[in-house]
Amino acid sequence: DKKELILGEENHILFIINARNDGEGAYEAELQVNIPAEADYVGIERSMEGLRQLNCEYKMENESRMVVCDLGNPMVAGTNLSLGLRFIVQRLESADSIKFDLFVKSSNKDNPNSNFVSLEIFITAVSRVEIRGVSLPPQVVLPIPDWEPKEKPTEELEIGPLVQHIYELHNIGPSAVGETHVTVEWPVQDKEKFLLYIFHIETEGPLQCQTNSAINSLNIKSSEPEDTPVLAAFLRNSSVSHAVSRRDIAMAEPLRHNPILTKLLNCTNVKCLTISCKAKGLRGAERAVIKIRSRIWAETFLQRENESYSLTAIVSFEVKKMPYSVQPAKLPAASIAIKTSVIWTTPNIPFFIPLWVIILAILLGLLVLAILTVVMWKCGFFDRERPPQEDVTDDTEKLTNKTSEA
């Protein structure tokens, strides 16, 4: 029921075997299946309709393993039966394919053995590897309330806001991968001005990393690293919120920010630090993690007031080989870009209107009202047309007479 077996999976195989006697009765007829070293016999298939449940036994002769099933004594002429045998295949690391040999033998002298059937099943390695990452926070808001940078900082907190990146290499499987290279291109300087200043690189899993130049080259005293709940949630495959913390934007209102005008800073236009990591191998469902703790060099960006930037780290991986004799046509490789934005805000200063402005506005309003009133009076807007007095007297007399008659 399978054309190929995948390394790393629990490969179960079902053989549907048809045995037919087109000649005379065959005495002591037996089906023999020779089992390769990579496979183990599980049992006869009992749940599918149309399959005979024969008596089958596992045997070993001269270090050869086999399953022998009784087809009848005799297997009468015209017999046509089907049966199912289940096997599990393991220990495939050094094999390109496995082969099962099947035939029927009997005690007949004229035609003791049936035709010989050899079933070859090929083996393949399939592994899906992905890289993902996150920046915490995803954006840094400047200026920082109640904070001023120092020209020559000596402690980590004097540099700027904390920025942490975490990258996870995940072998989804099912096959294992062998040597894998992970590279991080980190934006570190622009025109001799620091951008993201790295203090610490930490790995989890079978990863070893090195950089092409020293980190914390100024020997600034670093703070104790603290793992955050958001990073921990990311490691547990939970969703990570990219919202800015309230404390980062307290007493501030964002400027109108046009993403098109944001300046991209990456390895094409700034100096980058290269972090090279190697993993000896990852089994199916295994992960490896890189965590980078850095600080935004705030002074660099405070000198470029109201300019928005996007600092981009490029993370890539490439699987060099699989730990098997068989190799896939294409080895997994991919890259991602993780961005940290720098945006500006304006202070949320309360807006007070002076009293004299309010009084002046009221007086101007009254003056405009008076001018409108005079203009409308001059235009005759307030004049009313009254009916003639004689008509009013006649109507009154008529009404009095009618009342008297009644």
Solvent accessible surface area in square Angstrom, and as a share of the most:
residue,aa,sasa,rsa
1,D,114,0.59
2,K,78,0.33
3,K,191,0.81
4,E,89,0.40
5,L,0,0.00
6,I,41,0.21
7,L,3,0.01
8,G,60,0.57
9,E,79,0.36
10,E,127,0.57
11,N,2,0.01
12,H,76,0.34
13,I,1,0.00
14,L,13,0.06
15,F,14,0.06
16,I,92,0.47
17,I,18,0.09
18,N,79,0.40
19,A,7,0.05
20,R,140,0.51
21,N,17,0.09
22,D,116,0.60
23,G,42,0.41
24,E,120,0.54
25,G,22,0.21
26,A,16,0.12
27,Y,120,0.46
28,E,102,0.46
29,A,0,0.00
30,E,52,0.23
31,L,3,0.02
32,Q,19,0.08
33,V,0,0.00
34,N,43,0.22
35,I,14,0.07
36,P,20,0.13
37,A,77,0.60
38,E,35,0.16
39,A,0,0.00
40,D,40,0.21
41,Y,51,0.19
42,V,83,0.48
43,G,18,0.18
44,I,20,0.10
45,E,8,0.04
46,R,155,0.57
47,S,98,0.64
48,M,89,0.40
49,E,170,0.76
50,G,71,0.69
51,L,28,0.14
52,R,126,0.46
53,Q,107,0.48
54,L,29,0.15
55,N,102,0.52
56,C,26,0.16
57,E,89,0.40
58,Y,103,0.39
59,K,77,0.33
60,M,119,0.53
61,E,95,0.43
62,N,149,0.76
63,E,158,0.71
64,S,54,0.35
65,R,44,0.16
66,M,11,0.05
67,V,0,0.00
68,V,13,0.07
69,C,0,0.00
70,D,69,0.36
71,L,11,0.06
72,G,22,0.21
73,N,99,0.51
74,P,54,0.34
75,M,8,0.04
76,V,89,0.51
77,A,61,0.47
78,G,61,0.58
79,T,25,0.15
80,N,93,0.48
81,L,7,0.03
82,S,28,0.18
83,L,0,0.00
84,G,0,0.00
85,L,0,0.00
86,R,81,0.30
87,F,0,0.00
88,I,29,0.14
89,V,1,0.01
90,Q,81,0.36
91,R,127,0.46
92,L,8,0.04
93,E,97,0.43
94,S,101,0.65
95,A,12,0.10
96,D,87,0.45
97,S,32,0.20
98,I,5,0.03
99,K,106,0.45
100,F,0,0.00
101,D,33,0.17
102,L,9,0.05
103,F,39,0.16
104,V,27,0.16
105,K,79,0.34
106,S,20,0.13
107,S,59,0.38
108,N,25,0.13
109,K,195,0.83
110,D,133,0.69
111,N,108,0.55
112,P,58,0.36
113,N,82,0.42
114,S,48,0.31
115,N,112,0.57
116,F,123,0.51
117,V,60,0.35
118,S,55,0.36
119,L,69,0.34
120,E,84,0.38
121,I,10,0.05
122,F,119,0.50
123,I,8,0.04
124,T,30,0.18
125,A,2,0.02
126,V,68,0.39
127,S,17,0.11
128,R,146,0.53
129,V,15,0.08
130,E,63,0.28
131,I,14,0.07
132,R,72,0.26
133,G,19,0.19
134,V,5,0.03
135,S,4,0.03
136,L,32,0.16
137,P,27,0.17
138,P,24,0.15
139,Q,53,0.24
140,V,6,0.03
141,V,10,0.06
142,L,0,0.00
143,P,57,0.36
144,I,43,0.22
145,P,70,0.44
146,D,159,0.82
147,W,62,0.22
148,E,144,0.65
149,P,37,0.23
150,K,110,0.47
151,E,141,0.63
152,K,169,0.71
153,P,16,0.10
154,T,92,0.54
155,E,82,0.37
156,E,1,0.00
157,L,111,0.55
158,E,33,0.15
159,I,4,0.02
160,G,5,0.05
161,P,32,0.20
162,L,58,0.29
163,V,0,0.00
164,Q,16,0.07
165,H,1,0.01
166,I,0,0.00
167,Y,1,0.00
168,E,1,0.01
169,L,3,0.01
170,H,23,0.10
171,N,0,0.00
172,I,59,0.30
173,G,7,0.06
174,P,44,0.28
175,S,0,0.00
176,A,19,0.15
177,V,2,0.01
178,G,6,0.05
179,E,58,0.26
180,T,1,0.00
181,H,51,0.23
182,V,1,0.01
183,T,40,0.23
184,V,0,0.00
185,E,50,0.22
186,W,0,0.00
187,P,0,0.00
188,V,24,0.14
189,Q,28,0.12
190,D,15,0.08
191,K,174,0.74
192,E,149,0.67
193,K,89,0.38
194,F,34,0.14
195,L,0,0.00
196,L,1,0.01
197,Y,5,0.02
198,I,6,0.03
199,F,15,0.06
200,H,74,0.33
201,I,34,0.17
202,E,72,0.32
203,T,47,0.27
204,E,68,0.30
205,G,51,0.49
206,P,47,0.29
207,L,11,0.05
208,Q,138,0.61
209,C,43,0.26
210,Q,133,0.59
211,T,44,0.26
212,N,103,0.53
213,S,60,0.39
214,A,81,0.63
215,I,56,0.29
216,N,34,0.17
217,S,69,0.44
218,L,94,0.47
219,N,132,0.68
220,I,6,0.03
221,K,142,0.60
222,S,54,0.35
223,S,41,0.26
224,E,148,0.66
225,P,77,0.49
226,E,133,0.60
227,D,89,0.46
228,T,34,0.20
229,P,111,0.70
230,V,51,0.29
231,L,2,0.01
232,A,28,0.22
233,A,19,0.15
234,F,10,0.04
235,L,45,0.22
236,R,167,0.61
237,N,78,0.40
238,S,47,0.30
239,S,110,0.71
240,V,31,0.18
241,S,77,0.50
242,H,101,0.45
243,A,79,0.61
244,V,31,0.18
245,S,45,0.29
246,R,214,0.78
247,R,191,0.70
248,D,40,0.21
249,I,67,0.34
250,A,49,0.38
251,M,143,0.64
252,A,21,0.16
253,E,92,0.41
254,P,90,0.56
255,L,64,0.32
256,R,247,0.90
257,H,88,0.39
258,N,67,0.34
259,P,101,0.64
260,I,152,0.77
261,L,133,0.66
262,T,26,0.15
263,K,101,0.43
264,L,92,0.46
265,L,12,0.06
266,N,32,0.17
267,C,49,0.29
268,T,126,0.73
269,N,86,0.44
270,V,17,0.10
271,K,125,0.53
272,C,24,0.14
273,L,8,0.04
274,T,30,0.18
275,I,0,0.00
276,S,48,0.31
277,C,2,0.01
278,K,115,0.49
279,A,0,0.00
280,K,177,0.75
281,G,24,0.23
282,L,1,0.01
283,R,167,0.61
284,G,33,0.31
285,A,70,0.54
286,E,40,0.18
287,R,77,0.28
288,A,1,0.01
289,V,7,0.04
290,I,4,0.02
291,K,27,0.11
292,I,2,0.01
293,R,21,0.08
294,S,0,0.00
295,R,24,0.09
296,I,0,0.00
297,W,22,0.08
298,A,0,0.00
299,E,43,0.19
300,T,3,0.02
301,F,0,0.00
302,L,49,0.25
303,Q,107,0.48
304,R,49,0.18
305,E,116,0.52
306,N,90,0.46
307,E,61,0.27
308,S,20,0.13
309,Y,7,0.03
310,S,7,0.04
311,L,1,0.00
312,T,6,0.04
313,A,1,0.01
314,I,59,0.30
315,V,0,0.00
316,S,37,0.24
317,F,7,0.03
318,E,82,0.37
319,V,2,0.01
320,K,86,0.37
321,K,113,0.48
322,M,5,0.02
323,P,68,0.43
324,Y,28,0.11
325,S,67,0.43
326,V,30,0.17
327,Q,81,0.36
328,P,35,0.22
329,A,119,0.92
330,K,174,0.74
331,L,53,0.26
332,P,26,0.16
333,A,65,0.50
334,A,48,0.37
335,S,68,0.44
336,I,48,0.24
337,A,52,0.40
338,I,19,0.10
339,K,105,0.44
340,T,0,0.00
341,S,32,0.20
342,V,0,0.00
343,I,24,0.12
344,W,19,0.07
345,T,9,0.05
346,T,57,0.33
347,P,91,0.57
348,N,71,0.37
349,I,134,0.68
350,P,90,0.56
351,F,182,0.76
352,F,168,0.70
353,I,100,0.51
354,P,67,0.42
355,L,127,0.63
356,W,169,0.59
357,V,54,0.31
358,I,78,0.40
359,I,89,0.45
360,L,86,0.43
361,A,59,0.46
362,I,102,0.52
363,L,102,0.51
364,L,94,0.47
365,G,42,0.40
366,L,103,0.51
367,L,100,0.50
368,V,83,0.48
369,L,109,0.54
370,A,52,0.41
371,I,95,0.48
372,L,97,0.48
373,T,63,0.37
374,V,82,0.47
375,V,78,0.45
376,M,74,0.33
377,W,148,0.52
378,K,146,0.62
379,C,105,0.63
380,G,29,0.28
381,F,133,0.55
382,F,107,0.45
383,D,112,0.58
384,R,191,0.70
385,E,177,0.80
386,R,190,0.70
387,P,98,0.61
388,P,87,0.55
389,Q,139,0.62
390,E,139,0.62
391,D,78,0.41
392,V,67,0.39
393,T,66,0.38
394,D,73,0.38
395,D,93,0.48
396,T,78,0.45
397,E,101,0.45
398,K,127,0.54
399,L,123,0.61
400,T,79,0.46
401,N,91,0.47
402,K,141,0.60
403,T,94,0.54
404,S,93,0.60
405,E,150,0.67
406,A,120,0.93
